[in-house]
Amino acid sequence: MPATTSSSATSLSELDRRIVLATQAGLPLDPRPFHRVAHMIGASPELVGARLKAMLASGQIRRIGVVPNHYRLGYVANGMTVWDVPDRCVARYGERIGALDFVSHCYHRPRHRPVWPYNLFAMVHGENRTVVREKAAVIANMLGNDCTDHDVLFSKRILKKTGLRLGQPQTSSSRY
């Protein structure tokens, strides 16, 4: 659930740390998840909500969001589409591509020429590889002549996706 920044993890209050530990693997599947978390950590639901908002505002956590399991939703083909576009266009295209309903994330990465010419990445999900390629063609059409090269890199296996996880405090006898 909350993705924390490494520099802020050590400055969490004890209450905030308990909230992060209780939610970092995801909010409970409950119509009132803050109530459930509050019960787990011995606080009020209002306080849990207020502390999460405060941690978001301070940057101690980056986001609270849904992370769907695309495979369980029937989207078994995942393709990282990679694009070579002028650097001056990356932000503009990234926003447009990231807003597409079939793209889960889109970001800018540096090129490593001559081996790797791509600087814009977008993860596309589909029911099969043909559908993913069709969706990549939609992106290619958006990019037009600004795209000089692209590819689709398909996933071969499912990797566990998690952000930073806080561990339980260690006792002095368990440290190396």
Steps between C-alpha positions, in 0.01 A plus 500: 500500500695812594821533304745669735815687417813355654611828657170555678459146637718569802311817591160332536328535834411176678133541398590572137732199495218277629269636229758437227572148627126425508439630147819445301379169356166662409192637664264237640229395255225655704234762430662710775874421480612786729271363771660158467853646511404713799377192684823314414724772644281633781417843359192676366409480129507880485856506635613233253353701210650826629846346546495345150405840354778667698756241389393553137527878535846476659629254242557224755276285281463566128159359423203297606356322201355189350744244361292261290608147428477512121524123466197442723310759296567302181784714364762230462718672237717777634729694272744770594483726197820698449524809280773722360361854495672839524578581864315831468178302430523237774300685769220595261468151353548334837196678642284410201613138486479457879135610487403219261277242670717209383827646638575434867814712519708718273837659570818654362832315519841591359620348175817292488607533139593321289351197679180654637345794307169516694408776745122466548351188658132401535367175646209374290264224613276287281318171474769366266811614313305598189287739705812648662654557157176668384513730802867574430391602148264755659796648686713496184224693323499759782876544473498524123826620344643588843564129556805368319501149650298283739459146625273293724670290769261233627508362853599136525412453865329675788729683738385601844443876493553682827632832612719570798399299804575603855624220720425445862753668732796268561631419842871549561554122506362456147719762332806399296 
